[in-house]
Amino acid sequence: MLCDQCGSLFERDPSRSSFLHEDGTHNDSVTGLEDEMASVEMMMEKLVQRKIHLRRRINALSLTARLPPEILIYIFRIASQDGERPIPPLFFGSICKEWRDIAWSTPLLWNSVSVHVSRQTHGSQIQLLGDWLLRAKTAPLFIKLTSDDEHEAIFCSLQTIMDVLVTRSMYWYSLDCLLPPQCHELLKNNHFPMLASVSIRPPKGTISTFSESPNMFLSAPKLLDVDLSGYNFPSMVLPWEQLRRFKTHFLTVAECLKVIRRSSNLKECHLESVYSPEIIPSPISDTLQSELETLDVMLIKGGAISLLDGITLPCLRELRVHYSGVGGFLLSAISSLVMRSGCNVQKLCIEKHNFRDDDLISCLETMPSVTHLSLNLLGHDGPSFTGLTSKFIATLDPTSHPGRIILPNLTSFEFRGQVLCDVRILLYMVGHRWRSTATDGYDYDTASLASVKIFHSNELEVSPEREVELDRLRAEGMLVTIHAADEFSNTHHHCKSASLFMTLIH
C-alpha cells in the first residue's frame, strides 16, 4: 500500500481489510465491491502521482535540468528554425513539465506561423491557431499560408483562418500567402503597424492584367518588401517612397520605369516577364537615375531590352538579365548600362539562348569588378557554335594572355549549357586561377577562383587523369564540380530544403 503521509510503499495485512465481515467472510454485496473498486482506483491514482514524482526527481538529476532557462530557450529556438526538420514548440512541451513551462511562456517560439490549408484538418487548425497566437503574445508574427489545391472550399478555409489572424494584425511582421479575393475586405479594414514584408499572389485562375491587389498597404507604415506577382500594376496602391524591395511580373518597359521612378528608396527590384508593345521601341532621350543595388529582370520580347537603355544605376552591385524571347540581344546593352552608370557590379548573371565569344568577352572586359559570374545557356539544343569555348576559357587563363586577363577579381564561376572546349584546357585555367601562381612561381594579379560549377548539356568525357586533377583541387580546398545538367536537376529536385517555418497540420 501507499502511505498517505510519506508516500512510501508497505504491505497491507489482508486479514485487516475493511471489506470483511466480523466473521471473516468477504463482503460480496454490490456496495461493498464498489467501495473496494473506489479504494483500488484511489490507490492507483496515488501510485501514478508517486511515479510522476519519481520521474521528476530522475529528470532533475539530468544535465539538461541544470541548464539555465535562457540556454534552453536558445536551444529551442535553434531547433524550431532548422531548415530541413523544424521542431514545433508543441514537441518541447510534451517532454516534461519544466520544458512545457518554458516553451509555453516564450513568445518567440510561437511567432512563426505556417499553416498548410486543407479541408481535412480545417477544424483543428482553427482551434490550434488561436492558442498558438495567444502564446506568441506581442512578438512579431511571421505568417505563411500554403495549399496544394485552389478551389472554393480551400478559399473558404483561407478566409476563416484569415479571420483569426487579423485579430492579431497589430503584430504582423511578414505575410506570405495565396490570397483569394474573399480575403481582400478583411485586410482592408485592419491596421498593420509592424508589417515589413508582404508576398501575396492571387489564385492561378484569376491571374491576369485585371487582377486587383488588396488595398491594405497604406496602413503599413513600416512596409519595405513587397511581392505582388500576378496582380495588375495600375491597380497597385503602395507607399512607393518607403519601399526597399519590390517584385512583380507582366509589366511593360514604361511601367517598369514608373516603378523605379516612384520608388526613390528602392534597393532591390525583381521584374519578371517584361515586354515592350513596340517592335522597335523609341529611343529614350533622358535616362532615369536610381540608387538600386540589385536588379533582376526577365525579358520576353526583344524590344524589352530598351529597359536597360533607360536607366542609370551608379550603386548597382548585382545584375541578372534573363532573355527568353525569339532571336536575341547584344550584350552591349549590359556593358553600356554599366559604363554609363560607373558602377562596380560584383555579381553578374546572364541567361539567354546563345552566347557569341566576341560579344561576351567585350561585355565582360568592361566589368573588372565582377566577383561572381553565372552564365546560363537556355535550352539544351542550342547552336553548335555557342557554349563554353576554348577562346573564352583562354581569356580567363592568365598564362594565355599575360597582362590582359578579364575578370581579375573573379572568385566564383558557374556555367550551364554546352561545353565545347577540352576538359584539359578548362582545368588548366581553373588551376591557374585557383592557385594564382604559375609553375615558375610567378604570382598573377588575380583573385583566387575558389568555386567553379559546370553543368553541361552535351556529352562530355572526363578522363581518369582529369578526375585525379579534380580530386587534387578539391583536396586543396577548392569547390569544383562538373556534372551533366540533367543529373544536377534530378539531385536538386530530391534535395529541396523544407520550409523554415513550423507547420500547423495537427
N, C-alpha and C positions, 0 to 999 in steps of 0.2 A: 504494500500500500504506500501511498504518498503522504508524508507528514504535512499537515496543514500549516504548521508553523515554520519548519526549516526546509521543507521541500525534499527531504531525503526519503529514500525508499526503505520499507521494512515489511516483513512477512506478517500477514494477519492470521490469527488463530480462527480456523473455520468454525470451531465449537462456540465461538463468541459472536456469531453472526446475528445481527439484529433481525434477520428474517427467519429465525427459527422459533417454533412454538416452545412453551415451557417444558413439554415432554421430550424435546429434542428433534421432533419431526419438522420437515420443511413447510414453510407457508406457501402452498401452491395456489393460493387464490389469485385472481387477476390483479387485484390491487397490490398484493404483495410482490408479484412478479414485476409489475410496472414500477414499483418503488425500487426494486433491486436493479432494473434496467436504468432507471434515472441515476442511481448511485454509480453504476458502471460508467455511464456516459460522463458523469461529473469527474470520475476518476480519469477517464481517457482525456478529457479536456485539460485537466491538471498535468497529465503526462505530456501532452502536446506543448503546453506552456513551459514545462520543465525542459523539453527538448529545445525549444526556441532559445531559452535562457542559456543552455549549454552551448548551442551553436554560436550565439553571440559572444560568449566567452572565448570560444575557439577562434572566431574571426578577430577578436581583439588582440590575439597573440600573433596575427599575421603581420608581415612587414608593411603591407599597404595600409593597415589600420593606423600605423604610426606616421603616415604622411599627413602634412597639414592640408586642410581643405583647399587652400589656394593651389597646391600642387595637383591635387585630384581634379580640380576644375580645369586646370591647364591640360591635363591628360585627356579628360573627357572631350574637351573642345577639339583637340587634335584628332581624336578617334572619330568624332562626329563629322569632321570635314575631310576625311580620307576620300580622295577622288574615286578610287576603284570600289571600295567597300565601306561606305559611311555607316557608322553605328548610330542609330537614333537614341535620344536620351531615355526613351522608354526602356531600353535594354539595361542601362545603368541602374534604373530604379528597381529592376527585378532581381538584382544581386543580393542586396541586404538593406536593412533599414537605414544605416548610416549613409550609404551611397544614394538611396532614394531621397533622403532629406536634403542632401547636397544638390542632386540633379533637379529636384522639384523646385528648389529655391534659387536656381541660377538661370536668370532670363536669357543669357547669351547662348545657352544650349537649345533654346526654343525659337530663336529669331530667324532661322532658316526654314521656310515653309514650302515644301514641294508636294503637290497633290497631283497624282495621276488619275484623272477623272474617268470613272466608269459607272454604269448604271448598277452593276452588281454590288459595288461597295459604297454606293452613294450615301446611304443612311448612316453607316458607321463613320464615314469620312466627315460628315457634318458634325456629329457628336464629338469626335476626337479633335476636330479643328477648333471648336470652341474652347475646349480645355487647353489645347496647345497655345492658343493666342493669349489666354489668361496667364499662363506660366511665363510667357515672353514679357509680360508687363509692359514697360515703356522702352524696351530695347528696339532698335531699328529693325524692321522686318524685311527680309529678302524673300520675295514671293515668286514661285514658279508653278504654273499650271500647265499640264500637258494632257494629251489624249491620243489614243490610237485611231479613234473614229471621229467623224464630223457629220453628225446628223442632229435632228431636232431634239431627241432625248438627251444627247450629250450637252447641247446648248442650254437646255433647261437645268441640267445639273450644274453647269458652269455658272449660271445665273444665281442658283441657290447658294453655291459656295461663295460667289462674289458678295452676296447679301451679308454673309457672315464676315468676310474680310473687310468690307467697307466700314464696319463698326470700329475698326482699328486703323482707319485711313490716316489718322494723325501720326502714325508711327511707320508708315510705309517708307522704305528706303529704295527698294528696287522692285519692279514688276516685269515679269517675262511670261507672256501667256498668249494663247489663242483667245480672241475676244469677239464673240458674236455680237451683232447689232443690239440684241436684247439687253446687253450689259452697259450700253453707252449712257443711258439715262442715270443708272446707278452711280457711275463715275462723275458725271456732270454735276451732281448735287452734293459733292463732298470736297473737302479741302485736304491738301497733301503737303503740309509744311516741311516734311523731311525728305520728300521724294527727290532722288537724284538721278535715277536711271529707269527708262521705260523701253521695253521691247515688246510691242504688240503687233499682231497680224490678224487680218480678217479670215473667216473660213474660206477654203480654197474656191468654193463655188461662187463666192461674192467678189473675188479679186478682179478688179477691172479699173479702168480710169475713172469710174464713177463711185468707187468705194470711199465713203467719207470717214475720216478718222474721228474718234471721240473728242469732244470739245471739253477737255479736262485740264489742259496743261497750263493755262494761265493762273490756276490756283496752286501751282507748284513752284514757289519762288526759288527753290534750290535745284531745279531740274537742269542737268548738264548733259546727259547722254540720252539720245532719242533714236530709236529704230522703228520706223513706220513703213517697213516694206509691205507693199500690197495696197497702199492707200493712195487716193487721188491727191496729187501735190497741191493744186489750187485750193482744196478744202482744208488744208492743214492750218490750224491756228496754234502757233507756237511762240514762246518767248525767245525769239531767234537770237537776240543780242546776248543772252546768258548761256547759250549752248556751247559746249566744248567738243562734243562728238555727235555726228548725225549720219544716219544711214537710211536709204530708201532706194526704190528702183522704178523703172519705166518713166524716165524724165527726158525731155528734150534738152539740147545743149543750152538753149535760152533759160530753161527752168533751173538747170544746174548752176548757171551763173547767178540766178536770183538767190539761190540757197547761199552761195558764197558771199554775195553782196549783203544780204540781210544779216548774216551771222558774223559779226565783226570780231568775236572772240573764239571762233571755231578753230580747233587744233587738229581734229581728225575727221575726215569726210570719206564715206563709202557710197559711191553712186553706181548702181548696177543697171544694166540694160539701157544705157544712154544712147539716144538716137537723134538724128537730125532730119526734119521733114524735107530739107532741101538736098537734092542730089549733089549740087555743088554749092556749099554754103558761102554766103557773102563774107568777104574779108572783114576782120574785126580791126577797127582803127585804133581804139584805145583799150589796152588790156586792163583787167581788173586785178588789183593787188590785194593779197590776203596773207595773214600770218599762219596759214595752215602748215602743220608739221608732217602730217600723214595724209596722202591722197591715194585712194583705191578706186579705180574706175574700170567698168566693164562696158566696152563699146560694141554695139551690134550693127552699126552701119558705118560705111566709110566716112561720110560727112561728119560723124560724131567726133572724129579726131580734132576737129576745129576747136573743141573744148580746151585742148592743151594750148592752142594758139591764143586763147582769150584771157589767160591768167598769168600772173607773175607771182611767184611764191618764194620769197627770199629766205624763209625759215624752213623750207621743205627738207625733211630728213628721210622719209620713207615714201617710196613711189611704187605703185603696182598698176600696170596697164595691161588689161586683158582685151583682146580684139578677136571676136568670133565671126565677123562678117565675111562676106564674099570678097575675094581679092585680098587686099592687104593695105598697109600704110608704111611709109618710110619712117625709120626710127629717128630721122632728123627732127621730127615733131617733138620727140622727147628731149633730144640734145638741145634744141632751140629753147625749150622751156627752161632747162637747167642753166644754160648760158645767159639767157635773158634775166633770170631770177638771181643769178650769182649765188646760188645755194650750194650747200655741201651735202648732197644726197649720200646716205650711208647704206640704206637697204633698197635694192632695186629688183623688181620682179617684172618680167616681160613675158606675156603669153600670147602667142599668135600662131598662125598656120605655117609660116615659113620664116626662116632666118637666112639672109644673104650675108656672106662673110664681110664684104666691104661695108655694107650698111651697118652691121652690128659693131664692127671694130671702130668705125668712125664715131658711132654714138658713144661707145664706152670710153674712147680716148678723151671725151670732154668731161668725164666724171672720175677723176683720180681719187676722190674721197670715198668711193663705194667700198664698203667692208663686206657686205653680204649680197651676192648675186644669185638670182634664180631665173633660169630660162626654161620655159615650158613650150615645147612644140606640140600644138594642139592637133589631135588626130594621129593615128598610127600609120596611115598610108600617105605620108607627105611625099613631095617630090624627092627624087633620088639625090638631088644636089643640095638639099637643105638638111641641116643637122649639125652635130658636133664634128667639125672638120679638123684636119691636121693644120690648116692655115690658122684657124682661130686659136687652137691649142698653142701653136708656136708663138703667138703674140703674148701669151701668158707666161711662157717659159723664158726666164732671164738669160739662159745660155744661148737662146736662138737669136734674140735681138738685144744685145748688150746696150744699155743706155736708152732703150726705147721699149719699156715694159708698160703695158696697160694695166690699170687697176693695181697699183703698187701697194695699196692698203687692204687688199682682199684677204679676208680670213675665213670666209665660208662660201662655197660654190655648190650649187645644185642644178642639175640638168635632167630634163625629161624629154625623150624623143629618140631619133635615130643617131647612133654613134657611128660616124663614118671614118673615124681615124683608127689607127692601130692602137691596141691597148698599151703596147710598149711605149709609144710616144706620149700617151696620156699619163702613164705612171711616171715617166721621166719628169714631165712638167710638175706633177703633184709632189714628187720627192724633192725637186729643187725648191719649190715654193714653200714646202713644209719646213725644210731644214734651213732655208735661206742662205745656204752655203754651197759653193761649188766644190768639186773634188779636189781642186788645188788650194782650198782653204779660203778663197775669196768670198767675202760677205756681200750679198746682194742688198741693195737698198729697198727691200720689200718687207712687208709684214709676213708673219708665219701663217701659211694657209692651213688652218687647223681642222677644217671639216670639208669633205668632198663627198657628195652623194650623186651617183649616176644611175638613172633608171632608163634603160634602153628599150626601145620598142621594136628593134630589129634583132636578128640573130647576131650574137657577139660571143666570140670564143675567147675565154680567158685561160691561157695555158697554165700548167702546173708551175712553171717558172714565174709567171706573173702572180699567181696565188701566193707564192713564197714572198714576193715583194710586198704584196698587200698585207700579209701577216706581219712582215717586218715593220711596216709603217704603223700598224695598229699597236704593235708591241712598244713602239716609241711614244705612243700616246695620241696618235692622230685618229680622228674619226673618218674613216673612208669606207664606202660601200659601193659596189657595182652589182645591180640587180636588174632582172627583167621587169619591165613596168607592170605586167600582169601579176607577177609574183608579189610585188610590193602591194598592189591594190588588194589582193586577197588577204595578205597578212594584216594590212591596215584595217580591213573590214572586221576581222575577228578580234582585233585588239583595241577596239574603241573603249575609251575610258568611260566609266559610269559617271552619272551626274554628281556634282559636288554638293548637291543639296540632299537633305534627308527626305524620304518618300513616305507619305501617309497613305498606306494601302491596307491597313488593318481593318 
